[in-house]
Amino acid sequence: MCLAVPGRVISIAERDDTLMAQVDFGGVTKEVCLAYVPDAAVGEYVVVHVGFAIQRLDEQSAQDTLATFEKLGLLEQEFGAAR
């Protein structure tokens, strides 16, 4: 399964003319493309699907979604046991 998962932007940099971010998904950090949400800022939450941030999200909604995914075991399924 491939979820759209909220995560918090922890850094932003340009790489090969593409805006990229390190995004924290509750302890798992992944590199994410910000091409679809170039106005995202460090500290904000974004919804990520297959390596692309597809929208910004408020913190409470992100936390609620992550808690639900965690309870259902979907985060472990998506990110593996590294969490």
N, C-alpha and C positions, 0 to 999 in steps of 0.2 A: 504494500500500500504506500502511496506517496501523499503525505499530508501537506497542507499549507499551515506552517507552524509559526507562531509569533516568537520573536526574539528581540533582544535589546542591542542596539548598535553601540559597539564599544570603541571603534575607530573607523576612520574613513580615509581612503587614499586613492589616487589615480594610478592605474596600472595598464600599460599598453593602450592609452587613450580611453580607458573605461573606468568609470567610477565604481569602486569596490569598497566593501566594508567587512570588518570582523564583527560577527553577530553572536551574542551569547544566548543559547537556548537552555537556560537553567543549568549551566555547568559545562555544556558542550559548546565549543566555539567553532564556527564555520566561516569560510569566506563566501560572501554573497555579492552579487552584482546589483548595483543601485540604479541601473539605467532607467527603470520604470518609475522610480521615486527619487530623483536626483536632489530633491529638497530635504530628504531625511537628514537628521542631525544626530550627533553622538548623544546617547542617553535616551533617544526615542525608541519606540518599539515599531517593528515592521513585521508584516506577514510575509513569510518566505515560502516559495514553492519551487522545487527543482533548481535551487541555487539562485533564484531571482527574487528580490524584494518586490512584491506586487502592490502593496499599499501600506500606509502608516496606520498605527493603531494606538489608542490610548492605553496607558499602563494598566488600569483596572481590568479592561477587557482582555488584555494580553495575559495577565496573571490568572484570571478566571479560566481562560481557555487552556493555559498550561496546566492548571490544577486538574481540570477535567480530563485532559489527555493523559496526565500522569496516573490518575485514578483508574482509567480504562486500560492502562498499560500500553498506550499508543506511542508514547515517547520512547520507551525502550525498544519497541518494534521499529520505530523510525531511525533511532540513533544507536541502537545496540546497547550492550551492557556497560558502555563507557560512562554512562550517567552515574 
